[in-house]
Amino acid sequence: MARPSLQAKMRLGLWVFAALMFLEIIEYVVGLGLKRGAWLILAPLAVVAAWPIVYYFMHIRQLWRREEE
């Protein structure tokens, strides 16, 4: 299996970063706009935003891979 190039990794990292910024803007707008019941929307958004952080930046996917020799 071919390893992705550094440029491909950087591009993916930037896309993930952009997606996280988009989610944070949505959370901010929802937090400002709703006074009651905002947590019903903010909690799922926080989970959705946490997954790319854990998966791409904390490399949790490597826990289930075989070690390369």
PDB file of N, CA, C and O in Angstrom:
ATOM      1  N   MET A   1       0.847  -1.186   0.000  1.00  0.00           N
ATOM      2  CA  MET A   1       0.000   0.000   0.000  1.00  0.00           C
ATOM      3  C   MET A   1       0.889   1.243   0.000  1.00  0.00           C
ATOM      4  O   MET A   1       1.768   1.388   0.849  1.00  0.00           O
ATOM      5  N   ALA A   2       0.656   2.115  -0.934  1.00  0.00           N
ATOM      6  CA  ALA A   2       1.479   3.318  -1.054  1.00  0.00           C
ATOM      7  C   ALA A   2       1.148   4.310   0.052  1.00  0.00           C
ATOM      8  O   ALA A   2      -0.015   4.514   0.398  1.00  0.00           O
ATOM      9  N   ARG A   3       2.178   4.913   0.590  1.00  0.00           N
ATOM     10  CA  ARG A   3       1.990   5.906   1.637  1.00  0.00           C
ATOM     11  C   ARG A   3       1.688   7.254   1.007  1.00  0.00           C
ATOM     12  O   ARG A   3       2.262   7.602  -0.025  1.00  0.00           O
ATOM     13  N   PRO A   4       0.781   8.024   1.628  1.00  0.00           N
ATOM     14  CA  PRO A   4       0.469   9.343   1.065  1.00  0.00           C
ATOM     15  C   PRO A   4       1.666  10.284   1.189  1.00  0.00           C
ATOM     16  O   PRO A   4       2.454  10.202   2.132  1.00  0.00           O
ATOM     17  N   SER A   5       1.775  11.165   0.226  1.00  0.00           N
ATOM     18  CA  SER A   5       2.874  12.119   0.234  1.00  0.00           C
ATOM     19  C   SER A   5       2.644  13.174   1.313  1.00  0.00           C
ATOM     20  O   SER A   5       1.546  13.310   1.853  1.00  0.00           O
ATOM     21  N   LEU A   6       3.689  13.900   1.605  1.00  0.00           N
ATOM     22  CA  LEU A   6       3.595  14.974   2.600  1.00  0.00           C
ATOM     23  C   LEU A   6       2.580  16.017   2.158  1.00  0.00           C
ATOM     24  O   LEU A   6       1.835  16.556   2.977  1.00  0.00           O
ATOM     25  N   GLN A   7       2.553  16.301   0.861  1.00  0.00           N
ATOM     26  CA  GLN A   7       1.598  17.286   0.336  1.00  0.00           C
ATOM     27  C   GLN A   7       0.164  16.801   0.529  1.00  0.00           C
ATOM     28  O   GLN A   7      -0.712  17.595   0.874  1.00  0.00           O
ATOM     29  N   ALA A   8      -0.090  15.516   0.314  1.00  0.00           N
ATOM     30  CA  ALA A   8      -1.432  14.960   0.507  1.00  0.00           C
ATOM     31  C   ALA A   8      -1.823  15.008   1.983  1.00  0.00           C
ATOM     32  O   ALA A   8      -2.977  15.286   2.311  1.00  0.00           O
ATOM     33  N   LYS A   9      -0.873  14.739   2.866  1.00  0.00           N
ATOM     34  CA  LYS A   9      -1.146  14.805   4.306  1.00  0.00           C
ATOM     35  C   LYS A   9      -1.464  16.236   4.738  1.00  0.00           C
ATOM     36  O   LYS A   9      -2.365  16.463   5.545  1.00  0.00           O
ATOM     37  N   MET A  10      -0.726  17.185   4.201  1.00  0.00           N
ATOM     38  CA  MET A  10      -0.975  18.588   4.536  1.00  0.00           C
ATOM     39  C   MET A  10      -2.346  19.026   4.025  1.00  0.00           C
ATOM     40  O   MET A  10      -3.075  19.727   4.727  1.00  0.00           O
ATOM     41  N   ARG A  11      -2.693  18.622   2.822  1.00  0.00           N
ATOM     42  CA  ARG A  11      -3.990  18.968   2.254  1.00  0.00           C
ATOM     43  C   ARG A  11      -5.120  18.391   3.113  1.00  0.00           C
ATOM     44  O   ARG A  11      -6.101  19.079   3.396  1.00  0.00           O
ATOM     45  N   LEU A  12      -4.982  17.139   3.522  1.00  0.00           N
ATOM     46  CA  LEU A  12      -5.990  16.516   4.375  1.00  0.00           C
ATOM     47  C   LEU A  12      -6.086  17.245   5.714  1.00  0.00           C
ATOM     48  O   LEU A  12      -7.185  17.505   6.205  1.00  0.00           O
ATOM     49  N   GLY A  13      -4.951  17.569   6.295  1.00  0.00           N
ATOM     50  CA  GLY A  13      -4.945  18.310   7.557  1.00  0.00           C
ATOM     51  C   GLY A  13      -5.630  19.657   7.437  1.00  0.00           C
ATOM     52  O   GLY A  13      -6.353  20.071   8.344  1.00  0.00           O
ATOM     53  N   LEU A  14      -5.412  20.344   6.330  1.00  0.00           N
ATOM     54  CA  LEU A  14      -6.055  21.642   6.123  1.00  0.00           C
ATOM     55  C   LEU A  14      -7.561  21.497   5.935  1.00  0.00           C
ATOM     56  O   LEU A  14      -8.328  22.332   6.415  1.00  0.00           O
ATOM     57  N   TRP A  15      -7.993  20.436   5.235  1.00  0.00           N
ATOM     58  CA  TRP A  15      -9.429  20.193   5.068  1.00  0.00           C
ATOM     59  C   TRP A  15     -10.091  19.883   6.399  1.00  0.00           C
ATOM     60  O   TRP A  15     -11.188  20.365   6.681  1.00  0.00           O
ATOM     61  N   VAL A  16      -9.426  19.080   7.214  1.00  0.00           N
ATOM     62  CA  VAL A  16      -9.971  18.760   8.537  1.00  0.00           C
ATOM     63  C   VAL A  16     -10.033  20.022   9.390  1.00  0.00           C
ATOM     64  O   VAL A  16     -11.022  20.255  10.084  1.00  0.00           O
ATOM     65  N   PHE A  17      -8.986  20.833   9.340  1.00  0.00           N
ATOM     66  CA  PHE A  17      -8.965  22.085  10.085  1.00  0.00           C
ATOM     67  C   PHE A  17     -10.104  23.003   9.638  1.00  0.00           C
ATOM     68  O   PHE A  17     -10.777  23.612  10.470  1.00  0.00           O
ATOM     69  N   ALA A  18     -10.317  23.099   8.328  1.00  0.00           N
ATOM     70  CA  ALA A  18     -11.398  23.939   7.799  1.00  0.00           C
ATOM     71  C   ALA A  18     -12.765  23.415   8.248  1.00  0.00           C
ATOM     72  O   ALA A  18     -13.647  24.200   8.598  1.00  0.00           O
ATOM     73  N   ALA A  19     -12.938  22.111   8.239  1.00  0.00           N
ATOM     74  CA  ALA A  19     -14.206  21.527   8.690  1.00  0.00           C
ATOM     75  C   ALA A  19     -14.430  21.816  10.174  1.00  0.00           C
ATOM     76  O   ALA A  19     -15.550  22.115  10.587  1.00  0.00           O
ATOM     77  N   LEU A  20     -13.379  21.729  10.965  1.00  0.00           N
ATOM     78  CA  LEU A  20     -13.501  22.031  12.392  1.00  0.00           C
ATOM     79  C   LEU A  20     -13.841  23.504  12.623  1.00  0.00           C
ATOM     80  O   LEU A  20     -14.642  23.822  13.502  1.00  0.00           O
ATOM     81  N   MET A  21     -13.250  24.388  11.855  1.00  0.00           N
ATOM     82  CA  MET A  21     -13.572  25.810  11.981  1.00  0.00           C
ATOM     83  C   MET A  21     -15.030  26.060  11.616  1.00  0.00           C
ATOM     84  O   MET A  21     -15.710  26.848  12.273  1.00  0.00           O
ATOM     85  N   PHE A  22     -15.510  25.394  10.573  1.00  0.00           N
ATOM     86  CA  PHE A  22     -16.904  25.514  10.173  1.00  0.00           C
ATOM     87  C   PHE A  22     -17.827  25.047  11.294  1.00  0.00           C
ATOM     88  O   PHE A  22     -18.813  25.715  11.606  1.00  0.00           O
ATOM     89  N   LEU A  23     -17.515  23.912  11.897  1.00  0.00           N
ATOM     90  CA  LEU A  23     -18.333  23.408  13.008  1.00  0.00           C
ATOM     91  C   LEU A  23     -18.301  24.352  14.211  1.00  0.00           C
ATOM     92  O   LEU A  23     -19.315  24.543  14.882  1.00  0.00           O
ATOM     93  N   GLU A  24     -17.143  24.936  14.478  1.00  0.00           N
ATOM     94  CA  GLU A  24     -17.036  25.872  15.604  1.00  0.00           C
ATOM     95  C   GLU A  24     -17.857  27.128  15.358  1.00  0.00           C
ATOM     96  O   GLU A  24     -18.463  27.665  16.286  1.00  0.00           O
ATOM     97  N   ILE A  25     -17.882  27.597  14.127  1.00  0.00           N
ATOM     98  CA  ILE A  25     -18.703  28.769  13.794  1.00  0.00           C
ATOM     99  C   ILE A  25     -20.181  28.442  13.992  1.00  0.00           C
ATOM    100  O   ILE A  25     -20.936  29.259  14.519  1.00  0.00           O
ATOM    101  N   ILE A  26     -20.589  27.249  13.570  1.00  0.00           N
ATOM    102  CA  ILE A  26     -21.977  26.834  13.776  1.00  0.00           C
ATOM    103  C   ILE A  26     -22.291  26.782  15.272  1.00  0.00           C
ATOM    104  O   ILE A  26     -23.341  27.261  15.702  1.00  0.00           O
ATOM    105  N   GLU A  27     -21.385  26.203  16.068  1.00  0.00           N
ATOM    106  CA  GLU A  27     -21.599  26.132  17.510  1.00  0.00           C
ATOM    107  C   GLU A  27     -21.718  27.531  18.117  1.00  0.00           C
ATOM    108  O   GLU A  27     -22.558  27.764  18.986  1.00  0.00           O
ATOM    109  N   TYR A  28     -20.891  28.442  17.668  1.00  0.00           N
ATOM    110  CA  TYR A  28     -20.921  29.807  18.188  1.00  0.00           C
ATOM    111  C   TYR A  28     -22.258  30.483  17.871  1.00  0.00           C
ATOM    112  O   TYR A  28     -22.868  31.111  18.736  1.00  0.00           O
ATOM    113  N   VAL A  29     -22.697  30.346  16.629  1.00  0.00           N
ATOM    114  CA  VAL A  29     -23.954  30.968  16.215  1.00  0.00           C
ATOM    115  C   VAL A  29     -25.129  30.363  16.976  1.00  0.00           C
ATOM    116  O   VAL A  29     -26.018  31.084  17.429  1.00  0.00           O
ATOM    117  N   VAL A  30     -25.131  29.047  17.116  1.00  0.00           N
ATOM    118  CA  VAL A  30     -26.205  28.383  17.863  1.00  0.00           C
ATOM    119  C   VAL A  30     -26.175  28.823  19.322  1.00  0.00           C
ATOM    120  O   VAL A  30     -27.223  29.088  19.910  1.00  0.00           O
ATOM    121  N   GLY A  31     -25.000  28.901  19.904  1.00  0.00           N
ATOM    122  CA  GLY A  31     -24.868  29.324  21.295  1.00  0.00           C
ATOM    123  C   GLY A  31     -25.358  30.738  21.529  1.00  0.00           C
ATOM    124  O   GLY A  31     -25.950  31.026  22.569  1.00  0.00           O
ATOM    125  N   LEU A  32     -25.122  31.613  20.583  1.00  0.00           N
ATOM    126  CA  LEU A  32     -25.602  32.987  20.711  1.00  0.00           C
ATOM    127  C   LEU A  32     -27.098  33.100  20.455  1.00  0.00           C
ATOM    128  O   LEU A  32     -27.798  33.878  21.104  1.00  0.00           O
ATOM    129  N   GLY A  33     -27.571  32.317  19.505  1.00  0.00           N
ATOM    130  CA  GLY A  33     -28.955  32.456  19.071  1.00  0.00           C
ATOM    131  C   GLY A  33     -29.978  31.804  19.977  1.00  0.00           C
ATOM    132  O   GLY A  33     -31.106  32.285  20.084  1.00  0.00           O
ATOM    133  N   LEU A  34     -29.604  30.725  20.625  1.00  0.00           N
ATOM    134  CA  LEU A  34     -30.560  30.004  21.457  1.00  0.00           C
ATOM    135  C   LEU A  34     -30.262  30.226  22.933  1.00  0.00           C
ATOM    136  O   LEU A  34     -29.122  30.098  23.381  1.00  0.00           O
ATOM    137  N   LYS A  35     -31.278  30.551  23.656  1.00  0.00           N
ATOM    138  CA  LYS A  35     -31.094  30.738  25.103  1.00  0.00           C
ATOM    139  C   LYS A  35     -31.465  29.470  25.861  1.00  0.00           C
ATOM    140  O   LYS A  35     -30.806  29.102  26.833  1.00  0.00           O
ATOM    141  N   ARG A  36     -32.526  28.806  25.409  1.00  0.00           N
ATOM    142  CA  ARG A  36     -32.971  27.581  26.058  1.00  0.00           C
ATOM    143  C   ARG A  36     -32.820  26.412  25.089  1.00  0.00           C
ATOM    144  O   ARG A  36     -33.120  26.527  23.901  1.00  0.00           O
ATOM    145  N   GLY A  37     -32.358  25.303  25.613  1.00  0.00           N
ATOM    146  CA  GLY A  37     -32.259  24.099  24.808  1.00  0.00           C
ATOM    147  C   GLY A  37     -31.096  24.077  23.834  1.00  0.00           C
ATOM    148  O   GLY A  37     -31.051  23.227  22.946  1.00  0.00           O
ATOM    149  N   ALA A  38     -30.162  24.991  23.985  1.00  0.00           N
ATOM    150  CA  ALA A  38     -29.019  25.024  23.068  1.00  0.00           C
ATOM    151  C   ALA A  38     -28.171  23.762  23.195  1.00  0.00           C
ATOM    152  O   ALA A  38     -27.550  23.330  22.224  1.00  0.00           O
ATOM    153  N   TRP A  39     -28.143  23.176  24.376  1.00  0.00           N
ATOM    154  CA  TRP A  39     -27.313  21.992  24.578  1.00  0.00           C
ATOM    155  C   TRP A  39     -27.797  20.821  23.720  1.00  0.00           C
ATOM    156  O   TRP A  39     -27.012  19.932  23.388  1.00  0.00           O
ATOM    157  N   LEU A  40     -29.075  20.813  23.361  1.00  0.00           N
ATOM    158  CA  LEU A  40     -29.586  19.743  22.510  1.00  0.00           C
ATOM    159  C   LEU A  40     -28.944  19.763  21.120  1.00  0.00           C
ATOM    160  O   LEU A  40     -28.855  18.733  20.452  1.00  0.00           O
ATOM    161  N   ILE A  41     -28.510  20.915  20.707  1.00  0.00           N
ATOM    162  CA  ILE A  41     -27.827  21.045  19.418  1.00  0.00           C
ATOM    163  C   ILE A  41     -26.313  21.057  19.620  1.00  0.00           C
ATOM    164  O   ILE A  41     -25.574  20.482  18.822  1.00  0.00           O
ATOM    165  N   LEU A  42     -25.856  21.709  20.683  1.00  0.00           N
ATOM    166  CA  LEU A  42     -24.416  21.855  20.898  1.00  0.00           C
ATOM    167  C   LEU A  42     -23.731  20.542  21.281  1.00  0.00           C
ATOM    168  O   LEU A  42     -22.593  20.310  20.876  1.00  0.00           O
ATOM    169  N   ALA A  43     -24.387  19.695  22.040  1.00  0.00           N
ATOM    170  CA  ALA A  43     -23.764  18.434  22.457  1.00  0.00           C
ATOM    171  C   ALA A  43     -23.456  17.527  21.258  1.00  0.00           C
ATOM    172  O   ALA A  43     -22.328  17.048  21.139  1.00  0.00           O
ATOM    173  N   PRO A  44     -24.418  17.281  20.373  1.00  0.00           N
ATOM    174  CA  PRO A  44     -24.066  16.464  19.194  1.00  0.00           C
ATOM    175  C   PRO A  44     -23.012  17.120  18.299  1.00  0.00           C
ATOM    176  O   PRO A  44     -22.167  16.434  17.725  1.00  0.00           O
ATOM    177  N   LEU A  45     -23.065  18.444  18.182  1.00  0.00           N
ATOM    178  CA  LEU A  45     -22.043  19.138  17.385  1.00  0.00           C
ATOM    179  C   LEU A  45     -20.659  18.966  18.001  1.00  0.00           C
ATOM    180  O   LEU A  45     -19.672  18.829  17.278  1.00  0.00           O
ATOM    181  N   ALA A  46     -20.579  18.972  19.317  1.00  0.00           N
ATOM    182  CA  ALA A  46     -19.295  18.783  19.987  1.00  0.00           C
ATOM    183  C   ALA A  46     -18.745  17.384  19.723  1.00  0.00           C
ATOM    184  O   ALA A  46     -17.541  17.217  19.525  1.00  0.00           O
ATOM    185  N   VAL A  47     -19.609  16.392  19.719  1.00  0.00           N
ATOM    186  CA  VAL A  47     -19.169  15.024  19.433  1.00  0.00           C
ATOM    187  C   VAL A  47     -18.692  14.915  17.985  1.00  0.00           C
ATOM    188  O   VAL A  47     -17.664  14.296  17.711  1.00  0.00           O
ATOM    189  N   VAL A  48     -19.433  15.512  17.071  1.00  0.00           N
ATOM    190  CA  VAL A  48     -19.039  15.494  15.656  1.00  0.00           C
ATOM    191  C   VAL A  48     -17.701  16.207  15.474  1.00  0.00           C
ATOM    192  O   VAL A  48     -16.869  15.757  14.686  1.00  0.00           O
ATOM    193  N   ALA A  49     -17.486  17.290  16.175  1.00  0.00           N
ATOM    194  CA  ALA A  49     -16.226  18.035  16.065  1.00  0.00           C
ATOM    195  C   ALA A  49     -15.077  17.309  16.745  1.00  0.00           C
ATOM    196  O   ALA A  49     -13.925  17.455  16.336  1.00  0.00           O
ATOM    197  N   ALA A  50     -15.371  16.534  17.771  1.00  0.00           N
ATOM    198  CA  ALA A  50     -14.304  15.824  18.490  1.00  0.00           C
ATOM    199  C   ALA A  50     -13.758  14.655  17.678  1.00  0.00           C
ATOM    200  O   ALA A  50     -12.574  14.334  17.776  1.00  0.00           O
ATOM    201  N   TRP A  51     -14.610  14.013  16.877  1.00  0.00           N
ATOM    202  CA  TRP A  51     -14.155  12.839  16.151  1.00  0.00           C
ATOM    203  C   TRP A  51     -12.975  13.123  15.207  1.00  0.00           C
ATOM    204  O   TRP A  51     -12.003  12.368  15.255  1.00  0.00           O
ATOM    205  N   PRO A  52     -12.993  14.154  14.357  1.00  0.00           N
ATOM    206  CA  PRO A  52     -11.824  14.400  13.494  1.00  0.00           C
ATOM    207  C   PRO A  52     -10.561  14.711  14.294  1.00  0.00           C
ATOM    208  O   PRO A  52      -9.457  14.360  13.876  1.00  0.00           O
ATOM    209  N   ILE A  53     -10.719  15.360  15.429  1.00  0.00           N
ATOM    210  CA  ILE A  53      -9.552  15.657  16.260  1.00  0.00           C
ATOM    211  C   ILE A  53      -8.926  14.357  16.739  1.00  0.00           C
ATOM    212  O   ILE A  53      -7.715  14.161  16.636  1.00  0.00           O
ATOM    213  N   VAL A  54      -9.762  13.476  17.262  1.00  0.00           N
ATOM    214  CA  VAL A  54      -9.268  12.198  17.765  1.00  0.00           C
ATOM    215  C   VAL A  54      -8.721  11.347  16.617  1.00  0.00           C
ATOM    216  O   VAL A  54      -7.658  10.739  16.750  1.00  0.00           O
ATOM    217  N   TYR A  55      -9.426  11.300  15.514  1.00  0.00           N
ATOM    218  CA  TYR A  55      -9.057  10.406  14.415  1.00  0.00           C
ATOM    219  C   TYR A  55      -7.828  10.889  13.650  1.00  0.00           C
ATOM    220  O   TYR A  55      -6.897  10.114  13.428  1.00  0.00           O
ATOM    221  N   TYR A  56      -7.814  12.149  13.246  1.00  0.00           N
ATOM    222  CA  TYR A  56      -6.731  12.641  12.394  1.00  0.00           C
ATOM    223  C   TYR A  56      -5.539  13.199  13.170  1.00  0.00           C
ATOM    224  O   TYR A  56      -4.392  12.953  12.797  1.00  0.00           O
ATOM    225  N   PHE A  57      -5.794  13.938  14.230  1.00  0.00           N
ATOM    226  CA  PHE A  57      -4.694  14.609  14.909  1.00  0.00           C
ATOM    227  C   PHE A  57      -4.135  13.797  16.074  1.00  0.00           C
ATOM    228  O   PHE A  57      -2.956  13.930  16.400  1.00  0.00           O
ATOM    229  N   MET A  58      -4.954  12.964  16.707  1.00  0.00           N
ATOM    230  CA  MET A  58      -4.468  12.123  17.795  1.00  0.00           C
ATOM    231  C   MET A  58      -4.121  10.716  17.303  1.00  0.00           C
ATOM    232  O   MET A  58      -3.607   9.901  18.069  1.00  0.00           O
ATOM    233  N   HIS A  59      -4.399  10.430  16.032  1.00  0.00           N
ATOM    234  CA  HIS A  59      -4.021   9.182  15.366  1.00  0.00           C
ATOM    235  C   HIS A  59      -4.547   7.938  16.071  1.00  0.00           C
ATOM    236  O   HIS A  59      -3.831   6.943  16.187  1.00  0.00           O
ATOM    237  N   ILE A  60      -5.787   7.985  16.540  1.00  0.00           N
ATOM    238  CA  ILE A  60      -6.359   6.838  17.234  1.00  0.00           C
ATOM    239  C   ILE A  60      -6.503   5.637  16.309  1.00  0.00           C
ATOM    240  O   ILE A  60      -6.538   4.501  16.782  1.00  0.00           O
ATOM    241  N   ARG A  61      -6.588   5.865  15.005  1.00  0.00           N
ATOM    242  CA  ARG A  61      -6.745   4.764  14.057  1.00  0.00           C
ATOM    243  C   ARG A  61      -5.546   3.824  14.086  1.00  0.00           C
ATOM    244  O   ARG A  61      -5.662   2.661  13.698  1.00  0.00           O
ATOM    245  N   GLN A  62      -4.404   4.312  14.540  1.00  0.00           N
ATOM    246  CA  GLN A  62      -3.212   3.470  14.586  1.00  0.00           C
ATOM    247  C   GLN A  62      -3.278   2.431  15.697  1.00  0.00           C
ATOM    248  O   GLN A  62      -2.484   1.490  15.695  1.00  0.00           O
ATOM    249  N   LEU A  63      -4.190   2.571  16.637  1.00  0.00           N
ATOM    250  CA  LEU A  63      -4.303   1.592  17.705  1.00  0.00           C
ATOM    251  C   LEU A  63      -4.753   0.232  17.180  1.00  0.00           C
ATOM    252  O   LEU A  63      -4.440  -0.794  17.783  1.00  0.00           O
ATOM    253  N   TRP A  64      -5.479   0.210  16.071  1.00  0.00           N
ATOM    254  CA  TRP A  64      -6.005  -1.036  15.537  1.00  0.00           C
ATOM    255  C   TRP A  64      -5.244  -1.543  14.320  1.00  0.00           C
ATOM    256  O   TRP A  64      -5.667  -2.510  13.686  1.00  0.00           O
ATOM    257  N   ARG A  65      -4.149  -0.915  13.992  1.00  0.00           N
ATOM    258  CA  ARG A  65      -3.331  -1.364  12.859  1.00  0.00           C
ATOM    259  C   ARG A  65      -2.249  -2.309  13.356  1.00  0.00           C
ATOM    260  O   ARG A  65      -1.820  -2.246  14.508  1.00  0.00           O
ATOM    261  N   ARG A  66      -1.827  -3.171  12.471  1.00  0.00           N
ATOM    262  CA  ARG A  66      -0.695  -4.025  12.786  1.00  0.00           C
ATOM    263  C   ARG A  66       0.566  -3.188  12.709  1.00  0.00           C
ATOM    264  O   ARG A  66       0.660  -2.243  11.926  1.00  0.00           O
ATOM    265  N   GLU A  67       1.526  -3.550  13.530  1.00  0.00           N
ATOM    266  CA  GLU A  67       2.807  -2.837  13.492  1.00  0.00           C
ATOM    267  C   GLU A  67       3.569  -3.202  12.240  1.00  0.00           C
ATOM    268  O   GLU A  67       3.621  -4.365  11.839  1.00  0.00           O
ATOM    269  N   GLU A  68       4.159  -2.193  11.629  1.00  0.00           N
ATOM    270  CA  GLU A  68       4.969  -2.428  10.437  1.00  0.00           C
ATOM    271  C   GLU A  68       6.368  -2.811  10.867  1.00  0.00           C
ATOM    272  O   GLU A  68       6.902  -2.287  11.844  1.00  0.00           O
ATOM    273  N   GLU A  69       6.950  -3.730  10.123  1.00  0.00           N
ATOM    274  CA  GLU A  69       8.304  -4.188  10.474  1.00  0.00           C
ATOM    275  C   GLU A  69       9.343  -3.466   9.673  1.00  0.00           C
ATOM    276  O   GLU A  69      10.536  -3.722   9.835  1.00  0.00           O
TER     277      GLU A  69
END
